[in-house]
Amino acid sequence: QKKLEEKIIEEQLVLKRRELSDLYNMIMVKDEENYRHFADAHEKWLIAQKEIIETNESLQLIAGNPEKLNSLIKELQETHISQLQEEKKSLEHELNVLIQKIGQDEQEKGAIIERMTSLENNQTLGELLFEERFNREKLHSNLKRWATLVLVRHFLKQTQNSYEQNRQPRVIQEAQQFIQQITNHRYHLFSSLDNQTIYLEEQNHLRKKENEWSSGLADQVYLSIRFGLALEFGRINEPLPILLDDILVNFDPSRQIATAKIILQLSEENQIFLFSCHPETINIIQRAKTLYNLEHIPVVFYHIKDGVITVASNNLLGTEL
């Protein structure tokens, strides 16, 4: 019986050793010492994972939303630890200063309480309390009026912005389309509430005052308004010829081409006479026709010399612009 029990124990021991060996092989360690190192490392890994989760939750709480969290993580990645340590030291200094100030405020509070206690026993207390109540009521009335004026100013500003953004005169609406085409949508054109002045607004919603316009930009605004007036006049009456004199001189190449495109498109409704002493103007018109597939629009070029008008040899089509 004893030998049988020993045999069973020995077989169980062999089985456990085999299981232990399989465990070592599975986690790729050699012996018990290495297994203990592995277990310690795994425990540290679990602790690190827990710290990562807690840190992410803290960052999420600080950031407020996933988009701000990504910006915060990016900022932390781009910031050196020494900079953060220096900032921490500065904040700790500010905290100490605030703690000291709180202590001073507490002392002042104690002095005020002591003074109030003294005043309670003074015969002028009633007068002072009456004056305090009067001043409080006056302050409340003034605060109410101030809040009303602030709200009124806010709503007036909103109304003005809404008008200037959404209820522009027809001519300005047309001119805005043209200035956007010329400047590749860099600027928007608006008129003021009283329609007495106009202004430009960039893509970042910053206004550009008239005295900040370059000569080329001012010409482009003026030309856009002229085109808008021509379209509006044509809707009410018959379209009239449009006379233009060297309007492309102060424009950069890209805006010259964009303006030439507008001129070509307008020529389908209005007869346009474009005068220029610069031969390059012909090339600009030709490039615009090719670039924007406007070959179907008829254009004819003339030379004027010594009072004699002659048809140019490099005409695109044989009808008059």
Secondary structure, DSSP 8 states (H G I E B T S, - for coil): -HHHHHHHHHHHHHHHHHHHHHHHHHTT--SHHHHHHHHHHHHHHHHHHHHHHHHHHHHHHHH-SHHHHHHHHHHHHHS-HHHHHHHHHHHHHHHHHHHHHHHHHHHHHHHHHHHHHHHHTSTTHHHHHHHHHHHHHHHHHHHHHHHHHHHHHHHHHHHHHHHHHH---HHHHHHHHHHHHHTTT-EEEEE-TTSS-EEEEETTS-EE-GGG--HHHHHHHHHHHHHHHHHHHHHHS----EEEESTTTTS-HHHHHHHHHHHHHHTTTS-EEEE-S-THHHHHHHHHHHHTT-TTS----EEEETTEEEE-TT-SSSS--
